[in-house]
């Protein structure tokens, strides 16, 4: 086959993609815009190299950032090049380095069977070292120490480098000492952490030039995907390997560099031409994903960043709908708008999986998740957990459950030693055995722990726990405290926040979540007024969780952070919380570099949308337990106004019963999120004030009812439960729901 005939095989690609495929020699930077087909380019570039006879399959190293991406790349290569495709080194940085170290690690003091420590192993080791050195864990939290060590390794700094740079900083000096002992303990245990896989591979190359030479000769062509996300040690690794042949091709997009918090260095891609002399730069700007309107919006936002290579996305797709900027009064009205829009879209023929809801911080997911659940919209959270399934939320709800019902053994055993109270699993097991023999609950047994010889050693600790629970139960029963105050008492008396800071990864995020639960409780009390008690709250969240049973493969909309959305695409995208202080985040607003990173994150979010993009914002937002008055995100102002359609901004005349909040409810009528001033009524979070439950209303099977959110439905079953009735209702549009009669706020027709 002639070279001309071979190149004809790639005529299906656009001219710039073909350039990237055929540019095989020397350093090449492929600036691949969002949705420009970079994986297609990588696969076909490898195919072209092999079919041209430039090297053998094992002479190609293709590095990606995730095992999933590496697997997909290798699969597509094997489909394109059936013979020998499997011999290509297509792997992540970590697995590539591990493969080299398994073979030659003995040269730097490791066996071929070395262990790789995960996060839990690292934490246990650091805690042991803190005890060994006499450092207080409250001052040197294990996660903070590990983060500092990881940052040092990203920069290829050794313990002595940290000590040298400490400059009389006692904390930095202490961390350098911990780092030194940490590395020694890893070495003596024949273990590495994930950062070591990279650092030790570079160290091996530096100390053993013949091994470096061996791999330099082997890898004639090196390709690196997502190059904008590399750190210093990753750059050093590929630069050393590429030095002999110089055929290094990196693919990336500086406008999508959003992982600085993980150590990524955008300078690697910005300075590529200076680092690799004679580099060829190829821009992939044709987008195959989005409408031109969406791309124009993305271009408008990202053009405000100064440090970038520069490119302009364009498409042959239709111009498309304008971007809808929706103003809401609160985060709950925002969630209501999202739910209604999804339901309307599905009614018009779309699938639930066509919709994605993106947010800056996980704490924002709470209100949205509730709205989707109450609306019967199937959904799943990617890159996170459902709000009430998160460990810290389950802990707090378990405390509330035990206060409400101390004989709930499942919840009690969850929190009896959380935070740690020296009540071990063996003690709990003995108490459970005694309780089972007596036919009593575990709480009944531990209240009289002194009466059971098997529990004598732990009796004093059990008494302390019982005093805690009894005190909280008395506070709840007294009626002197609101639910929010009771919740705060739990946090105070258990010192739970400190437990998260000293014992858990991502403590700040977890603390945000437990503060968000406080917001949830406050809103519940506002919604239900005098009817708001602990049992009712627990019942509501239990029923809401029951609604959200979904199949991972089913037709569901997705919720995720903007960081998690990178690389994905959806027909319809909502980016929520478009407010200064939330997005861009408050901590970024004093730093031009941090604002640039946030702007790149906005660019990533905008370019996830294929057909329709909604940007939602609120006038006020309760987040982390406090209410803020919001100002529109500066990123909205960076989108050309002719691309935007604004909704939800006008208000109806004051005095109309339903106009106070100024938003649209599910029925399309103008409704308010708050009660009319002066009425003394409690506001609700879903656009209307439901009537108080009528004690005389009795529901029967076959009754037709009208629910404000779910619409018209028929009662299928009615099961008496205490002073209430569990109703199973088949709604015409929302499907079958289970609701408690006293709290569902609906009319009989």
Secondary structure, DSSP 8 states (H G I E B T S, - for coil): --HHHHHHTTTTS-HHHHHHHH--SS-EEEEE-TTS-HHHHHHHHHHHHHHTTSS-GGGEEEEESSHHHHHHHHHHHHHH-TTTGGGSEEEEHHHHHHHHHHHHGGGGT--TT-EEE-HHHHHHHHHHHHHHHT--TTTS-HHHHHHHHHHHHHTT--HHHHHHHHTT-HHHHHHHHHHHHHHHHHHHTTEEEHHHHHHHHHHHHHH-HHHHHHHHHH-SEEEESSGGG--HHHHHHHHHHHTTT--EEEEE-GGG---GGGT--THHHHTHHHHSTT-EEEEE-B-SSS-HHHHHHHHHHHTT-SSS-----B-SS-----EEEEEESSHHHHHHHHHHHHHHHHHTT--GGGEEEEESSGGGHHHHHHHHHHTT--EEESSS--GGGSHHHHHHHHHHHHHH-TT-HHHHHHHTTSS--S--HHHHHHHHHHHHHHT--HHHHHHTGGG-GGGGGGHHHHHHHHHHHHHHHHHHHHT-S-HHHHHHHHHHHHTHHHHHHHH-TTHHHHHHHHHHHHHHHHHHHHHHGGG--HHHHHHHHHHHHHHT---TTSS-EEEEETTTTTT--EEEEEE---BTBBTTBGGGTT-HHHHHHHHHHHHHHHTTEEEEEEEEEESEEEETTEEEE--B-HHHHTS-GGGEEEES-----TT-TT-SS-EE-TTSSEE-SS--TTS-----SSSS------TT----TT-EEEETTTEEEEEEEEEEETTEEEEEEEETTTEEEEEETTTS-EEE-
